[in-house]
């Protein structure tokens, strides 16, 4: 189901790509394991790293709220 939480996930993907010039996930298995290169994010502010944890949560109910 597509909800505002889907948009939050998509925004996370776009932000990740803008900051790293790489896709955060290569395939579905990477997404299921939340396997993205977290090391590459160490050069950014810890608040922004925390944002990625919130937007890439597999449980939509735990993702960042847009309202």
C-alpha positions in Angstrom: 0.0 0.0 0.0 1.3 3.5 -0.9 1.0 6.0 1.9 2.8 9.1 3.1 5.3 6.7 4.7 6.2 5.6 1.2 7.0 9.2 0.3 9.3 9.4 3.4 11.2 6.3 2.2 11.5 7.8 -1.3 12.8 11.0 0.2 15.4 9.1 2.1 16.6 7.4 -1.1 16.8 10.7 -2.9 18.7 12.3 0.0 21.1 9.4 0.2 21.8 9.5 -3.5 22.4 13.3 -3.4 24.9 13.0 -0.5 26.8 9.9 -1.7 26.2 9.8 -5.5 25.3 6.1 -5.0 22.1 4.2 -4.7 21.4 3.1 -1.1 20.2 -0.3 -2.1 21.2 -2.6 -5.1 18.3 -5.1 -4.9 15.4 -6.3 -2.9 17.5 -8.4 -0.6 19.5 -5.3 0.4 16.3 -3.6 1.3 15.0 -6.5 3.3 18.3 -6.5 5.3 18.5 -2.7 5.4 21.9 -3.2 3.8 23.2 0.2 2.8 26.7 1.6 3.2 26.3 3.3 6.5 30.1 4.0 6.7 29.8 6.5 3.8 27.5 8.6 6.0 30.1 9.3 8.7 31.2 12.5 7.0 27.7 14.1 7.5 26.1 15.5 10.7 24.9 12.9 13.2 21.4 14.3 13.1 21.3 13.6 9.4 22.6 10.1 10.0 19.8 9.6 12.5 17.3 10.8 9.9 18.4 7.9 7.6 17.6 5.4 10.4 14.1 6.9 10.7 13.3 7.0 7.0 14.7 3.6 6.1 12.8 1.7 8.8 11.1 -1.3 7.4 8.1 -0.8 9.6 6.2 2.1 8.1 4.7 2.9 11.4 8.1 3.8 12.8 9.2 6.0 9.9 9.4 9.7 10.2 6.0 11.4 10.4 5.4 14.0 7.7 2.7 15.8 9.6 
